[in-house]
Amino acid sequence: MDYLIPQLWFDDKDMWPLLGIAALTLVALIKGADWLVDGASGCAYRLGIPKIIVGATIVSLGTTSPEAAVSVMAAFRGDPGLALGNAVGSIIADTGLIFGLGCLITVLPVDPFVLRRQGWVQFGSAILLAALCYASFAQHGDDAELGHWVGVLMLVLLVGYMVISIRWSRQHAAHEPFLLPDDVTEISPLVGETAAEAEKQSMLWLLGLIVVGLTIVIFSSHVLICSVTVVAEKHWGIPKVVIASTLVAFGTSLPELATAISALRKGHKDLLIGNIIGADILNVLFVIGASAVGASAAGETLPIVDPTAKVPLIFLYLHLPAMLIILLLFRLFIARAIAVGHFSRWMGAPLILLYVVFVVVNFVIS
């Protein structure tokens, strides 16, 4: 992405032009997300695939592509350490901030079939990442790294996840539908309108909406985070380590945020849930896997502890624990939601609080 829209285009601009660029690209981001959601939900209706499966595979694969692009390019440019912080920071932002906001805004439905499958893959992939990182640190100390074999392992698991997701989507129709709370029985009229519109559109048109919408989302996200990063660093004096673990991670999670807001506005709550779970899985298997392989191709490794950083151990004692705590809380909320038939709106508050605490601690430590 940096080869198409170089960072240097933004470095010499004043603050107000950069804020204007950010505002314009935010509008483009929202519109692109609308088209992405329309195309994805339309394809789901036409193919008879549950939207939560579409969200956990096709949409999440697209919305995590900015994380993959940033991380792999960083590995090739000689800064492979950015990949881990970006991927883990995106998981924290996706689950803590984006899903937390979704919970606060509305009552989210439950699909036990998916949450008992993709939900455990989400948690298990994060546990695997943490175990590999801590094991390498325990063995190698400051030379801890994720080598080429870890990247290959992650990509192999990614292929396995996509294959089994297709199998699960075929089995899904024979299991229970989404559960809604007894006091929330109305369905957004937009859902019915989308189904009727999808029947009128060709598959080629719907796929085109996905491609165009995703392209706009990815490019506008990149422009937005480039402009905001320059403002934060050069005009507001925010340290680089904080920008990398918060603004960059949040910026690469903007596609998930925009898709989530658009999905809620259009009544596709299940698409939001699937996208968050799928994005978390792909941040581990796709982003870190591709980054480790990319770093190996560039003659480097994916360092867990960067000895040149101001706070070299921050990834081990802050980022990974924050990710595990948020995902553990999410697992507890899933168990509760399956038992009562929906995600309660109060569940969003502790997730958002944990995300805010994570960002504040980043600033304090730095």
C-alpha positions as CSV (number, residue, x, y, z in Angstrom):
1,M,0.0,0.0,0.0
2,D,2.9,2.4,0.8
3,Y,4.1,2.0,-2.8
4,L,0.7,3.3,-4.1
5,I,0.2,6.0,-1.4
6,P,3.6,6.8,0.1
7,Q,3.8,8.1,3.7
8,L,6.0,11.0,2.5
9,W,3.0,12.6,0.7
10,F,1.6,13.4,4.2
11,D,4.8,14.3,6.0
12,D,5.2,17.9,4.8
13,K,1.6,19.0,5.1
14,D,0.2,21.2,7.9
15,M,-2.2,20.0,10.5
16,W,-5.5,21.5,9.1
17,P,-5.1,20.1,5.5
18,L,-4.3,16.7,7.1
19,L,-7.5,16.9,9.2
20,G,-9.5,17.8,6.1
21,I,-8.1,14.8,4.3
22,A,-9.0,12.6,7.3
23,A,-12.6,13.9,7.2
24,L,-13.0,13.3,3.5
25,T,-11.5,9.8,3.7
26,L,-13.8,9.0,6.6
27,V,-16.8,9.7,4.4
28,A,-15.3,7.5,1.7
29,L,-14.7,4.8,4.3
30,I,-18.3,4.7,5.4
31,K,-19.6,4.6,1.8
32,G,-17.2,1.8,0.9
33,A,-18.3,-0.2,4.0
34,D,-22.0,0.2,2.9
35,W,-21.2,-1.3,-0.5
36,L,-19.2,-4.1,1.1
37,V,-22.0,-5.0,3.5
38,D,-24.6,-4.8,0.7
39,G,-22.6,-7.1,-1.5
40,A,-21.8,-9.6,1.2
41,S,-25.3,-9.8,2.6
42,G,-26.7,-10.1,-0.9
43,C,-24.4,-13.0,-1.8
44,A,-25.3,-14.7,1.5
45,Y,-29.0,-14.5,0.5
46,R,-28.4,-15.7,-3.0
47,L,-26.2,-18.6,-2.0
48,G,-28.1,-19.5,1.1
49,I,-25.1,-19.1,3.3
50,P,-25.6,-17.7,6.8
51,K,-24.4,-14.1,7.0
52,I,-22.4,-14.9,10.2
53,I,-20.4,-17.4,8.1
54,V,-19.9,-14.9,5.4
55,G,-18.7,-12.4,8.0
56,A,-16.3,-14.8,9.6
57,T,-14.7,-15.8,6.3
58,I,-15.1,-13.6,3.2
59,V,-15.7,-10.2,4.8
60,S,-13.2,-10.8,7.6
61,L,-10.6,-11.9,5.1
62,G,-11.1,-8.6,3.3
63,T,-11.2,-6.4,6.3
64,T,-8.0,-7.9,7.8
65,S,-6.1,-7.2,4.5
66,P,-4.9,-3.8,5.8
67,E,-3.3,-5.4,8.8
68,A,-1.7,-8.0,6.5
69,A,-0.5,-5.3,4.1
70,V,1.0,-3.1,6.9
71,S,2.6,-6.0,8.7
72,V,4.1,-7.8,5.6
73,M,5.4,-4.5,4.1
74,A,7.0,-3.7,7.5
75,A,8.7,-7.0,7.5
76,F,10.1,-6.4,4.0
77,R,11.2,-2.9,4.9
78,G,13.3,-4.2,7.8
79,D,10.8,-3.4,10.6
80,P,9.2,-6.9,11.2
81,G,8.6,-6.1,14.9
82,L,5.6,-3.9,13.9
83,A,3.7,-7.0,12.7
84,L,3.1,-8.5,16.2
85,G,2.0,-5.2,17.8
86,N,-0.2,-4.4,14.8
87,A,-2.0,-7.8,14.8
88,V,-2.4,-8.1,18.6
89,G,-3.4,-4.4,18.9
90,S,-6.1,-5.0,16.1
91,I,-7.5,-8.0,18.0
92,I,-7.8,-5.8,21.1
93,A,-9.5,-3.1,19.1
94,D,-11.8,-5.4,17.3
95,T,-13.0,-7.3,20.4
96,G,-12.8,-4.6,23.0
97,L,-13.8,-1.5,21.1
98,I,-15.8,-2.6,18.1
99,F,-17.7,-5.5,19.5
100,G,-18.1,-3.6,22.8
101,L,-19.7,-0.6,20.9
102,G,-21.9,-3.0,19.0
103,C,-23.2,-4.5,22.3
104,L,-23.8,-1.1,23.8
105,I,-25.8,0.1,20.7
106,T,-28.1,-2.8,20.3
107,V,-29.0,-6.3,21.5
108,L,-27.0,-8.7,19.4
109,P,-28.3,-12.2,18.4
110,V,-26.7,-15.5,19.2
111,D,-25.9,-18.3,16.8
112,P,-24.8,-21.2,19.1
113,F,-23.6,-23.3,16.1
114,V,-21.0,-20.7,15.1
115,L,-20.1,-19.4,18.5
116,R,-19.3,-23.0,19.7
117,R,-17.1,-23.5,16.7
118,Q,-15.5,-20.3,15.2
119,G,-15.6,-18.8,18.7
120,W,-13.3,-21.5,20.1
121,V,-11.0,-21.2,17.0
122,Q,-10.8,-17.5,17.8
123,F,-9.8,-18.1,21.5
124,G,-7.5,-21.1,20.6
125,S,-5.5,-19.2,18.0
126,A,-4.8,-16.4,20.5
127,I,-3.7,-19.0,23.1
128,L,-1.4,-20.6,20.5
129,L,0.2,-17.2,19.6
130,A,0.7,-16.3,23.3
131,A,2.2,-19.8,24.0
132,L,4.7,-19.5,21.1
133,C,5.7,-16.0,22.2
134,Y,6.3,-16.8,25.9
135,A,7.9,-20.1,25.1
136,S,10.4,-18.4,22.8
137,F,11.1,-15.7,25.3
138,A,11.6,-18.3,28.1
139,Q,14.1,-20.1,25.9
140,H,15.9,-17.2,24.1
141,G,15.4,-14.1,26.3
142,D,15.9,-10.9,24.3
143,D,16.5,-12.9,21.2
144,A,13.0,-14.3,21.2
145,E,11.4,-14.6,17.8
146,L,8.8,-16.3,15.6
147,G,10.7,-18.0,12.8
148,H,9.8,-19.2,9.4
149,W,8.3,-22.4,10.6
150,V,5.8,-20.5,12.8
151,G,4.7,-18.5,9.8
152,V,4.2,-21.7,7.8
153,L,2.3,-23.3,10.7
154,M,0.0,-20.3,10.9
155,L,-0.7,-20.3,7.1
156,V,-1.4,-24.1,7.1
157,L,-3.9,-23.6,10.0
158,L,-5.4,-20.7,8.0
159,V,-6.1,-23.1,5.1
160,G,-7.5,-25.6,7.5
161,Y,-9.8,-23.0,9.1
162,M,-11.1,-21.8,5.7
163,V,-11.8,-25.4,4.6
164,I,-13.6,-26.4,7.8
165,S,-15.6,-23.1,7.7
166,I,-17.0,-24.2,4.3
167,R,-18.0,-27.5,5.9
168,W,-19.6,-25.8,8.9
169,S,-21.6,-23.5,6.6
170,R,-23.1,-26.6,4.9
171,Q,-24.0,-28.1,8.3
172,H,-25.3,-24.8,9.7
173,A,-28.7,-25.1,8.0
174,A,-29.5,-28.3,9.9
175,H,-28.9,-26.6,13.3
176,E,-30.7,-24.0,15.4
177,P,-31.2,-20.5,13.9
178,F,-30.2,-17.2,15.6
179,L,-31.7,-16.7,19.0
180,L,-33.2,-13.4,19.9
181,P,-34.4,-12.3,23.4
182,D,-38.1,-12.7,24.1
183,D,-38.5,-8.9,24.3
184,V,-36.7,-8.2,21.0
185,T,-38.8,-10.0,18.4
186,E,-38.9,-7.3,15.7
187,I,-36.7,-7.6,12.7
188,S,-35.4,-4.6,10.9
189,P,-37.4,-3.9,7.7
190,L,-34.0,-3.2,6.0
191,V,-33.3,-7.0,6.2
192,G,-36.4,-7.8,4.2
193,E,-35.6,-5.0,1.7
194,T,-32.1,-6.3,1.3
195,A,-33.4,-9.8,0.6
196,A,-35.8,-8.5,-2.0
197,E,-33.1,-6.4,-3.6
198,A,-30.6,-9.3,-3.6
199,E,-33.1,-11.4,-5.6
200,K,-33.1,-8.7,-8.3
201,Q,-29.3,-8.3,-8.5
202,S,-26.9,-10.6,-10.4
203,M,-24.1,-12.4,-8.6
204,L,-21.7,-10.5,-10.7
205,W,-23.1,-7.2,-9.5
206,L,-23.0,-8.3,-5.9
207,L,-19.4,-9.5,-6.2
208,G,-18.6,-6.2,-7.8
209,L,-20.0,-4.4,-4.8
210,I,-17.8,-6.4,-2.5
211,V,-14.6,-5.8,-4.5
212,V,-15.3,-2.0,-5.0
213,G,-16.4,-1.5,-1.4
214,L,-13.5,-3.4,0.0
215,T,-11.0,-1.5,-2.2
216,I,-12.4,1.9,-1.1
217,V,-12.4,0.7,2.6
218,I,-8.7,-0.4,2.4
219,F,-7.4,2.7,0.5
220,S,-9.4,5.2,2.6
221,S,-8.3,3.5,5.8
222,H,-4.7,3.8,4.7
223,V,-5.0,7.5,3.8
224,L,-6.9,8.2,7.1
225,I,-4.3,6.5,9.3
226,C,-1.4,8.2,7.4
227,S,-2.8,11.7,7.9
228,V,-3.8,11.1,11.5
229,T,-0.4,9.6,12.4
230,V,1.4,12.6,11.1
231,V,-0.9,14.9,13.0
232,A,-0.4,12.9,16.2
233,E,3.4,12.6,16.0
234,K,4.5,15.9,14.5
235,H,1.8,18.3,15.7
236,W,0.6,16.8,19.0
237,G,3.9,15.2,20.1
238,I,2.5,11.7,20.8
239,P,5.4,9.1,21.1
240,K,5.9,6.6,18.3
241,V,5.5,3.5,20.5
242,V,2.0,4.7,21.4
243,I,1.2,5.5,17.8
244,A,2.3,2.0,16.7
245,S,0.3,0.1,19.4
246,T,-2.8,2.3,19.3
247,L,-3.3,4.5,16.2
248,V,-1.8,2.0,13.7
249,A,-3.7,-0.9,15.2
250,F,-6.9,1.2,15.4
251,G,-6.4,2.5,11.9
252,T,-6.0,-1.0,10.4
253,S,-9.1,-2.0,12.3
254,L,-11.2,0.8,10.7
255,P,-12.5,-1.6,8.0
256,E,-14.0,-3.7,10.8
257,L,-15.4,-0.7,12.6
258,A,-16.9,0.8,9.4
259,T,-18.3,-2.6,8.4
260,A,-19.8,-3.1,11.9
261,I,-21.5,0.3,11.9
262,S,-22.9,-0.3,8.4
263,A,-24.1,-3.8,9.4
264,L,-25.9,-2.4,12.4
265,R,-27.6,0.4,10.4
266,K,-28.8,-2.1,7.8
267,G,-30.0,-4.7,10.3
268,H,-27.3,-7.3,9.7
269,K,-26.2,-7.8,13.3
270,D,-25.0,-11.4,12.6
271,L,-22.6,-10.0,10.0
272,L,-21.0,-7.9,12.7
273,I,-20.4,-10.8,15.0
274,G,-19.0,-13.0,12.3
275,N,-16.7,-10.3,11.1
276,I,-15.2,-9.6,14.5
277,I,-14.6,-13.3,15.3
278,G,-13.2,-14.0,11.8
279,A,-11.0,-10.9,12.0
280,D,-9.5,-12.0,15.3
281,I,-8.7,-15.5,13.9
282,L,-7.2,-14.0,10.7
283,N,-5.1,-11.5,12.6
284,V,-3.3,-14.5,14.1
285,L,-3.3,-17.0,11.3
286,F,-3.1,-14.7,8.3
287,V,-1.4,-11.5,9.4
288,I,1.2,-13.0,11.7
289,G,1.7,-16.1,9.5
290,A,2.2,-14.0,6.4
291,S,4.5,-11.6,8.3
292,A,6.7,-14.3,9.7
293,V,7.1,-15.8,6.2
294,G,7.7,-12.4,4.7
295,A,10.3,-11.6,7.3
296,S,12.0,-14.9,6.5
297,A,12.0,-14.1,2.8
298,A,13.6,-10.7,3.6
299,G,16.4,-12.5,5.6
300,E,15.1,-11.5,9.0
301,T,12.9,-13.0,11.7
302,L,9.8,-11.7,13.5
303,P,11.2,-10.4,16.8
304,I,9.1,-10.7,20.0
305,V,11.4,-8.4,22.0
306,D,12.9,-5.4,20.1
307,P,16.1,-4.4,22.0
308,T,16.1,-1.0,20.2
309,A,12.6,0.0,21.5
310,K,12.2,2.3,24.4
311,V,10.1,-0.2,26.3
312,P,11.3,-3.5,24.8
313,L,9.2,-5.9,26.9
314,I,5.9,-4.0,26.4
315,F,4.5,-6.7,24.0
316,L,5.0,-9.4,26.6
317,Y,3.8,-7.7,29.7
318,L,1.1,-5.5,28.3
319,H,-0.1,-6.4,24.8
320,L,-0.4,-10.1,25.0
321,P,-2.0,-10.1,28.5
322,A,-4.5,-7.4,27.4
323,M,-5.4,-9.6,24.4
324,L,-5.9,-12.7,26.5
325,I,-7.9,-10.9,29.2
326,I,-10.3,-9.3,26.6
327,L,-10.7,-12.6,24.7
328,L,-11.3,-14.6,28.0
329,L,-14.0,-12.1,29.0
330,F,-15.5,-12.4,25.5
331,R,-15.6,-16.2,26.0
332,L,-17.4,-15.8,29.2
333,F,-19.9,-13.5,27.5
334,I,-20.4,-16.0,24.8
335,A,-21.3,-18.7,27.3
336,R,-23.7,-16.3,29.0
337,A,-25.2,-15.2,25.7
338,I,-25.9,-18.8,24.6
339,A,-27.5,-19.6,27.9
340,V,-29.9,-16.6,27.8
341,G,-30.3,-16.3,24.0
342,H,-28.6,-13.0,23.3
343,F,-25.7,-10.7,24.1
344,S,-26.8,-8.2,26.7
345,R,-26.1,-4.6,26.1
346,W,-24.2,-4.2,29.4
347,M,-21.6,-6.6,28.1
348,G,-20.2,-3.8,26.0
349,A,-19.2,-1.6,28.9
350,P,-16.4,-3.8,30.4
351,L,-15.0,-4.6,27.0
352,I,-14.7,-0.9,26.1
353,L,-13.4,-0.1,29.6
354,L,-10.6,-2.7,29.1
355,Y,-9.7,-1.2,25.7
356,V,-9.6,2.3,27.2
357,V,-7.4,1.1,30.0
358,F,-5.1,-0.6,27.5
359,V,-4.7,2.7,25.5
360,V,-4.1,4.8,28.7
361,V,-1.5,2.4,30.1
362,N,0.3,2.6,26.7
363,F,0.5,6.4,27.2
364,V,1.6,6.1,30.8
365,I,4.3,3.5,30.2
366,S,5.7,5.5,27.2
